Structure formats: structure tokens, C-alpha cells
Amino acid sequence: MRNFGISKLMAYRKGLIRQMLSDAKEAVMGTERDFTTISLNKAIFLLAVPMVLEMVMESVFAVVDIYFVSRLGADAVAVVGITESLMTLLYAIAFGVAMGTTALVSRRIGEKNSEEASKEGLQSLIAGIAISIVIAIPGFIFSDDLLKLMGASANAVSEHGGYTTIMFGGNIVIMLLFILNAVFRGAGDAAIAMRVLWLANGLNIILDPLLIFGYGPFPEMGTAGAAVATNIGRGVAVLYQLYVLFTGKSRINIGAVPFVIDVKRILHLMKISVGGMGQMLISTMSWVFLMRILAGFGSSVVAAYTVAIRIIVFTILPSWGLSNSASTLVGQNLGAKSPERAEKAVWRIAAINMMFMGIICVLFISLPGFFVSLLANDADMIELGIPALRIISYGFVFYGLGMVLVQSFNGAGDTRTPTLVNLIAFWIVEIPLAYFLSNHTVLKEQGVYYSIIIAEAGMTLLSLYFFRKGKWKAEVV
């Protein structure tokens, strides 16, 4: 009798493992399932797995990129960090348009109207091309002046300024990568979005050392080589995105709808996207001010902070992937008139994300020196990077909840609420607090790090308050 019970248990476990492997394969290879009708746990799994893997590759590239650049010295790392801060306008716009695109496409898919979803995707593409051209011209021309304005040393600008010039000039590949992957995510084609980023960042990782250090037949380009590698990798990925979208190999088929500029549809997209741009611009521009405050403490502090942030990004990007699944599920379920199911999805995803971020928090607080030394070989950079990583990590659990709540608002098309939350948390709290703590207390640059965790905790609490009010469920897009 006992043997029969053990055999039954083993058979159950084997069946469970087989089902999990089958679901994992389906998630990675792509699925045609309707996420508004299948079990909620399966819907979360099928969406979250490829979205997390997508961001894992993005985070791997962020770490690998700074690993190679750090071999060129503190000035090189500082220029890369400052450039990323300068490009916050681009990222904010791309993020905002991508957010609006996901909201519109997911809502139309939830309504079972794939043709309208394809039209939304086409107009997002057209809008992205136009915006990137407007940013590229002044960014390319005035890149050195912008670096100087941000406090970069004359030597850093002359030696490594080419990185900034190339990144601004080739920004179209970043813009379209964001927007077109938002089309796939909104449609529920998360596996395609995953493959796109794996292709882009895989090429980046291969080309980075070849072009930075000039291995084999490749020219030694220094930091400029890192920018060229990024643009090539992302450019190839964008071509793949366009191929899939125009040949009908996803739920969105741009090639099947008239290729015209629909001003009314673009304006509607921008109306939704403005809130997304605003919230991203508010949060990312706060990082520009933080970088400017830290620049007053020298290149070593900026470089150490940049290394710490890259390590943090390594963990936060997969969490963003998980949060993106909340955005898609909220949008599609609201389109299918199932707001309660949308809310349940948010709470389940938030619980998973908080547990994950809690584990990472413990690791970074316990072993900051180990992680910083993986990317930095300069003693001063390691010494300064340890407190940066440890202090910022204290806010991870709060942020794990906050990012899911923010993405749920965005998926519903309510981009105004996160904008208000970000304005309060990052501009009214974080920036003044960072300046005061770093310049008028004994904390010095560490005051900036403490201001970050305080602002993130405030952002999460405000988001939780608005989410519980439930107005996002009635949002019309």
C-alpha cells in the first residue's frame, strides 16, 4: 500500500515536471493562447518567462559593456555614465511612446481586433522615426559641449567624446527597438521581443571587445568602439523586428494595413504617451541631476557610481521584464472587460517581484565588494563603489512592488498617475535631499545614495495608495 502511494506521488511529480517543461518551451518559443481566458497563473508564466529572459540579456550586456570600458580607465567610465544621463531625454521619449503603444495594442488585442492593433503599431513606428531624427541632429553636433556642461574633464571629452557623438547620431536604433518591442509585448508576442533583444545584445557583446581593443582585423576604437558595437547590434535587431512585423509572422501584421501617416491616430498615441514620457523624463532627469552632484566629487566617484548602477541594472532589468507582464495583462484584460482579473494579476506579479528583489537585496548588502570588483579593477573605484551598491540596495523590496504598480497603471493607459508620483518622489524629495545630504552633511556623496532609497520608498507608497483607489480600471484608451 505504501509503495503504491509512493509510486503515485512520483508519477504526479513527473507529470508536474513535464508540464512545467512544456509550459517553459511554449513561453520561449511563442504561443497563440488568449491571455484573457486561460488560467491566470499560466498567463503570467507564459508572458513573464520570455520578458524576464529578454531583460536578463539586456542586463548581461549592461554589465559586459562597462566591464570592457572600465579597462580604459575612470575617465572612460565617467563619459559612458554621463552620456547615459544625457540620453535620458531619448530614453524618456522612447519609453513613453513604447508605453502608449503597449496600452493601445494590448487593449485592441483584448477586444479581439488585430487589424486595429496593427494600425496602432504602424503609427508608432512612424512617430518613432520622426522623433529620433529631431534628437539626432543637435545631439550629434553638440555632444562635446553637453559633456563639458555635465562636468566631464577636458581630457575625458577629448579622449572619449566620440562615444557620445556616435550614441546620439545613431539613436534611431534605440528608439525603434523600444517601440517595436512594445508592439510585440502589447500583442502578447513576448517571445519575439525576447529574441530581438537577445540578437541585439548578443552582437553587442561579441563586437564590444573587438572594436574597443582592436583584436584581429578590427580597428582599435576605444570607447567609440563600444558605441559602434551598440549601434550595429541594435540596428540588426531593428531590421529583424521590421521583417517580422511586415511579413505577418506575429499577431501584428503591419504589412497588411495601408502604409499611410494617420495624424489623428498618432496624436491619440502621443496623448497617451505624453504621460509616459513625463514620468520617465521626471525620473531619468533626476538621475542627470544626481550625476551632476556626484561629478563635483571627481571622476572616481562618478565611475564608482556608474559601476554600482550597472550592477543594480543587472538585477532590476529582469524585474522590469516581470513588471512588463503586468502591463500586458492589465491592458488585455481591461480590453476584455475583466478588471478584477487584471487586478489579481498585478498582486500576484508584485509578490513574486518583491521576493526576487529581496533575495538580491541580501546578496548586495552582504557582499558588495565581491560584486563591484567583478566590474572594476581600480582600488579607488572599488572602495567608492562598495557603499554605493550597499546603500542603494536597501530600497530594493520597496522598488520591487513600486515598479509593478507603475506598469499596471501604464498598461491601463493611465500614464498621468505615475507622472504625478514620480514628480513628487524624484523632484520634490530626491533631488533637494541629495543636494542637502551631500553638500551640507558629513555623508558627502553617500548622501546621494540615501536620497535614492528614500525617494523610491515614497514612490511605492504613493503608487500603492492610488492603485487601491481603483480609478485605473475605468481608463478608456
C-alpha positions in Angstrom: 0.0 0.0 0.0 2.8 2.3 1.0 4.7 1.5 -2.3 1.5 2.3 -4.2 1.3 5.7 -2.5 5.0 6.5 -3.3 4.6 5.4 -6.9 1.5 7.7 -7.2 3.4 10.6 -5.7 6.4 10.0 -8.0 4.1 9.8 -11.1 2.5 13.1 -10.0 5.9 14.8 -9.7 7.0 13.6 -13.0 3.8 14.8 -14.6 4.2 18.2 -13.0 7.8 18.5 -14.2 6.8 17.5 -17.7 4.0 20.2 -17.6 6.4 22.8 -16.4 8.9 22.0 -19.1 6.2 22.0 -21.7 5.0 25.5 -20.5 8.6 26.8 -20.4 9.1 25.6 -24.0 5.8 27.3 -25.1 6.8 30.5 -23.3 10.2 30.7 -25.0 9.1 29.5 -28.5 6.0 31.6 -28.6 2.3 30.9 -28.0 -1.1 31.7 -29.6 -3.0 31.5 -26.4 -5.6 34.0 -25.3 -4.2 35.6 -22.1 -7.7 36.8 -21.1 -9.2 33.4 -20.9 -6.5 30.9 -19.8 -5.7 30.4 -16.1 -4.1 33.5 -14.6 -1.1 31.6 -13.3 -0.4 30.2 -16.8 -0.9 33.6 -18.4 1.6 35.2 -16.0 4.1 32.4 -16.6 3.8 32.4 -20.4 4.3 36.2 -20.5 6.8 36.6 -17.7 9.3 34.0 -18.8 10.3 35.5 -22.1 10.0 39.0 -20.7 12.4 38.2 -17.9 14.8 36.4 -20.2 14.6 39.4 -22.6 15.7 41.7 -19.7 18.3 39.2 -18.5 20.2 39.6 -21.8 19.8 43.4 -21.6 21.3 43.3 -18.1 24.1 41.0 -19.1 25.1 43.4 -21.8 25.0 46.4 -19.4 27.5 44.6 -17.2 29.7 43.3 -20.0 29.8 46.7 -21.7 31.0 48.5 -18.6 33.5 45.6 -17.9 35.3 46.3 -21.1 35.0 50.1 -20.9 36.4 50.1 -17.3 39.7 48.7 -18.7 40.2 52.1 -20.4 40.2 54.0 -17.0 37.9 56.2 -14.8 37.5 58.9 -17.5 36.1 56.4 -20.0 33.6 55.0 -17.4 32.7 58.5 -16.4 32.0 59.5 -20.0 29.8 56.5 -20.6 27.9 57.2 -17.3 27.4 60.9 -18.2 26.3 60.0 -21.8 23.7 57.7 -20.5 22.4 60.5 -18.2 22.4 62.9 -21.2 20.4 60.5 -23.3 17.6 60.4 -20.7 15.5 62.6 -23.0 15.8 59.9 -25.7 15.0 57.1 -23.3 12.2 59.0 -21.8 10.5 59.6 -25.2 11.2 56.1 -26.4 9.8 54.7 -23.1 6.8 57.0 -23.2 5.9 56.1 -26.8 6.5 52.4 -26.1 4.2 52.7 -23.1 1.4 54.2 -25.1 2.0 51.6 -27.8 1.7 48.7 -25.4 -1.5 50.2 -23.9 -3.2 50.7 -27.3 -2.1 47.4 -28.9 -2.9 45.3 -25.8 -6.3 47.0 -25.5 -7.1 46.3 -29.2 -5.9 42.7 -28.8 -8.1 42.2 -25.7 -11.0 43.5 -27.8 -10.1 40.8 -30.4 -9.4 43.4 -33.1 -5.9 42.6 -34.6 -6.3 44.9 -37.6 -6.7 47.9 -35.4 -3.8 46.7 -33.3 -1.7 46.5 -36.4 -2.7 50.1 -37.4 -1.6 51.3 -33.9 1.7 49.6 -34.4 2.4 51.2 -37.8 1.7 54.7 -36.5 4.0 54.1 -33.5 6.8 53.2 -36.0 6.3 56.4 -38.0 6.2 58.5 -34.9 9.4 56.9 -33.6 11.3 57.6 -36.8 10.3 61.3 -36.8 11.3 61.8 -33.2 14.7 60.1 -33.5 15.7 62.4 -36.4 14.8 65.5 -34.4 17.0 64.3 -31.5 19.9 63.0 -33.6 20.9 66.3 -35.3 21.5 68.6 -32.2 22.8 65.6 -30.2 25.5 64.8 -32.8 26.6 68.4 -33.3 26.8 69.5 -29.6 27.8 66.2 -27.9 31.2 67.6 -26.6 29.6 70.7 -25.3 27.0 68.6 -23.4 29.7 66.5 -21.8 31.5 69.7 -20.6 28.3 71.1 -19.3 27.8 67.9 -17.2 31.2 68.4 -15.6 33.3 66.0 -17.6 37.0 66.9 -17.6 38.7 68.3 -20.7 40.8 65.1 -21.0 37.8 62.9 -20.7 36.0 64.8 -23.5 38.9 64.8 -25.9 39.8 61.2 -25.3 36.3 59.6 -25.2 33.8 62.2 -26.6 33.4 60.1 -29.7 31.2 57.7 -27.7 28.7 60.4 -27.0 28.6 61.6 -30.6 28.0 58.2 -32.0 25.3 57.3 -29.5 23.3 60.4 -30.2 23.8 60.1 -34.0 22.6 56.6 -34.1 19.7 57.0 -31.6 17.1 55.8 -34.1 18.0 52.1 -33.4 17.4 52.6 -29.7 14.1 54.4 -30.4 12.7 51.8 -32.7 14.0 48.9 -30.6 11.9 50.2 -27.7 8.8 51.0 -29.7 8.6 47.9 -31.8 9.2 45.5 -28.9 6.4 47.3 -27.2 4.2 46.3 -30.1 5.1 42.7 -29.6 4.6 42.8 -25.9 1.2 44.5 -26.2 0.1 41.8 -28.6 1.3 39.1 -26.3 4.2 38.1 -28.6 6.7 38.3 -25.7 8.9 35.5 -27.2 9.6 37.6 -30.3 10.5 40.6 -28.2 12.9 38.3 -26.2 14.6 37.0 -29.4 15.0 40.6 -30.6 17.0 41.7 -27.5 19.0 38.5 -27.4 20.0 39.2 -31.0 20.9 42.9 -30.4 22.8 42.3 -27.2 24.5 39.1 -28.3 26.0 41.0 -31.2 27.0 43.9 -28.8 28.8 41.5 -26.5 30.7 39.9 -29.4 31.6 43.2 -31.0 32.5 45.2 -27.9 36.0 43.8 -27.2 36.8 43.5 -30.9 36.1 47.2 -31.6 37.2 48.6 -28.3 40.6 46.9 -28.2 41.1 46.2 -31.9 41.5 42.5 -31.8 42.4 40.7 -35.1 41.4 42.7 -38.2 39.2 45.2 -36.3 40.4 48.8 -35.6 41.2 49.8 -32.0 38.5 52.4 -31.4 38.4 52.7 -27.6 35.1 53.9 -26.1 33.9 54.9 -29.6 34.1 51.2 -30.4 31.6 50.4 -27.7 29.1 52.9 -29.3 29.6 51.4 -32.7 29.1 47.9 -31.4 25.8 49.0 -29.7 24.5 50.6 -32.9 25.4 47.7 -35.1 23.8 45.2 -32.7 20.6 47.1 -32.2 20.4 48.1 -35.9 20.4 44.4 -36.9 17.8 43.7 -34.3 15.5 46.5 -35.6 15.8 45.0 -39.1 14.6 41.7 -37.7 11.7 43.4 -36.0 10.6 45.1 -39.2 10.8 41.8 -41.1 8.6 40.1 -38.6 6.0 42.9 -38.4 5.8 43.4 -42.2 5.6 39.7 -43.1 2.8 38.8 -40.7 4.9 36.4 -38.6 3.3 37.7 -35.3 -0.1 38.7 -34.1 0.6 42.1 -35.6 0.8 42.4 -39.3 1.8 45.9 -40.4 2.2 44.8 -44.0 -1.5 44.0 -44.2 -2.7 47.6 -43.4 -2.3 50.7 -45.6 1.0 52.4 -45.1 -0.2 55.9 -44.5 0.5 58.6 -41.9 -2.6 58.8 -39.8 -2.2 62.1 -38.0 -5.3 61.5 -35.8 -4.1 58.1 -34.6 -0.6 59.5 -34.0 -2.0 62.4 -31.9 -4.0 59.9 -29.9 -0.9 57.8 -29.3 1.1 60.9 -28.3 -1.7 62.0 -25.9 -1.3 58.7 -24.0 2.4 58.7 -24.4 3.0 62.2 -23.0 2.2 61.0 -19.6 4.7 58.1 -20.0 7.3 60.5 -21.4 6.7 62.8 -18.5 7.0 60.1 -15.8 10.2 58.7 -17.4 11.7 62.1 -18.1 11.0 63.1 -14.5 12.6 60.0 -13.1 15.5 59.8 -15.5 16.3 63.6 -15.5 16.6 63.3 -11.7 19.5 60.9 -12.4 21.1 63.7 -14.5 21.0 66.0 -11.5 22.3 63.2 -9.3 25.2 62.6 -11.7 25.9 66.4 -11.8 26.0 66.5 -8.0 28.4 63.5 -7.9 30.6 65.0 -10.6 31.6 67.6 -8.0 33.4 64.8 -6.1 35.6 63.8 -9.1 35.7 61.2 -11.8 36.5 58.3 -9.4 33.2 58.8 -7.6 31.2 59.1 -10.9 32.9 56.0 -12.2 32.2 54.1 -9.0 28.6 55.1 -9.0 28.3 54.1 -12.7 29.7 50.7 -11.9 27.3 50.3 -9.0 24.3 51.3 -11.1 25.3 48.9 -13.8 25.4 46.1 -11.2 22.0 47.2 -10.0 20.6 47.4 -13.5 21.7 43.8 -13.9 19.1 42.8 -11.3 16.4 45.4 -11.9 16.1 44.8 -15.6 14.8 41.2 -15.2 12.4 42.6 -12.6 11.2 45.1 -15.2 10.7 42.2 -17.5 8.4 40.7 -14.9 6.7 44.0 -14.4 6.1 44.3 -18.2 3.9 41.2 -18.0 1.6 43.1 -15.6 1.3 45.9 -18.1 0.3 43.5 -20.9 -2.2 41.5 -18.7 -3.8 44.7 -17.4 -4.3 46.1 -20.9 -5.6 42.9 -22.4 -7.9 42.1 -19.5 -9.4 45.6 -19.4 -10.0 45.3 -23.2 -11.8 42.0 -22.4 -13.9 43.8 -19.7 -12.3 41.8 -16.9 -10.9 44.4 -14.5 -10.9 42.1 -11.4 -8.8 39.6 -13.2 -6.4 42.4 -14.2 -6.0 43.4 -10.5 -5.4 39.8 -9.4 -2.6 39.6 -12.0 -0.9 42.7 -10.6 -0.9 41.4 -7.0 0.5 38.0 -8.0 3.3 39.5 -10.1 4.1 42.1 -7.3 4.5 39.3 -4.8 6.9 37.4 -7.0 8.9 40.5 -7.8 9.3 41.6 -4.2 10.6 38.1 -3.2 13.1 38.2 -6.0 14.3 41.7 -5.2 14.5 40.8 -1.5 17.0 38.0 -2.3 19.1 40.3 -4.4 19.0 42.9 -1.7 20.5 40.5 0.8 23.3 39.5 -1.6 24.3 43.1 -2.4 24.2 44.2 1.2 26.3 41.2 2.4 28.8 41.0 -0.5 29.1 44.4 -2.2 32.9 44.2 -2.6 32.7 41.0 -4.5 30.2 42.3 -7.0 31.9 45.7 -7.5 35.3 44.0 -8.1 33.8 42.0 -10.9 33.5 45.1 -13.0 36.2 47.4 -11.6 40.0 46.7 -11.2 40.9 50.1 -9.8 41.3 50.1 -6.0 39.7 53.6 -5.5 36.8 52.7 -7.8 36.1 49.5 -5.8 36.4 51.3 -2.4 34.0 54.0 -3.5 31.6 51.6 -5.3 31.0 49.4 -2.2 29.0 51.9 -0.2 27.1 53.0 -3.4 25.9 49.4 -4.1 25.2 48.6 -0.4 23.2 51.7 0.4 21.0 51.8 -2.8 20.2 48.1 -2.3 18.3 48.8 0.9 15.4 50.1 -1.2 15.1 47.0 -3.5 12.0 45.4 -1.9 10.1 48.7 -2.0 11.1 49.2 -5.6 10.1 45.6 -6.5 6.5 46.5 -5.6 6.6 50.0 -7.0 7.7 49.1 -10.5 4.9 46.5 -10.8 2.2 49.1 -9.7 3.6 51.7 -12.1 3.5 49.3 -15.0 -0.1 48.3 -14.1 -1.2 52.0 -14.4 0.7 52.2 -17.8 -0.9 49.1 -19.1 -4.3 50.5 -18.3 -3.4 53.7 -20.2 -3.4 55.8 -17.1 0.0 57.4 -17.5 -0.9 60.5 -15.5 -0.9 58.9 -12.1 2.7 57.6 -12.3 3.8 61.0 -13.7 2.4 62.7 -10.6 4.0 60.1 -8.3 7.4 60.5 -10.0 7.3 64.2 -9.8 6.7 64.2 -6.1 9.2 61.3 -5.3 12.1 62.3 -7.6 11.9 66.1 -7.9 10.3 67.3 -4.7 12.0 64.7 -2.5 15.1 63.1 -4.1 17.0 66.0 -5.8 16.8 68.5 -2.9 17.5 65.8 -0.4 20.5 64.6 -2.4 22.0 68.1 -2.7 21.5 68.8 1.0 22.8 65.5 2.3 25.9 65.5 0.0 26.8 69.2 0.4 25.7 70.1 3.9 26.3 66.9 6.0 29.2 64.5 6.7 27.7 61.9 4.3 29.1 63.6 1.2 28.5 61.5 -1.9 26.8 58.9 0.2 24.0 61.4 0.8 23.0 60.9 -2.8 22.6 57.2 -2.3 20.4 57.6 0.7 18.2 60.1 -1.2 17.6 57.4 -3.8 16.2 54.8 -1.4 14.0 57.4 0.4 12.6 58.6 -3.0 11.9 55.0 -4.1 10.1 54.2 -0.9 8.0 57.3 -1.3 7.2 56.4 -4.9 6.0 53.0 -3.9 3.8 54.2 -1.1 2.1 56.8 -3.3 1.6 54.2 -6.1 0.0 51.8 -3.7 -2.4 54.5 -2.5 -3.6 55.3 -6.0 -3.7 51.7 -7.1 -6.0 50.8 -4.2 -8.4 53.6 -5.2 -9.0 51.7 -8.4 -9.7 54.5 -10.9 -7.3 52.9 -13.4 -9.9 50.2 -14.0 -12.1 52.7 -15.8 -9.4 54.2 -18.0 -10.5 54.5 -21.7 -7.9 54.2 -24.5 
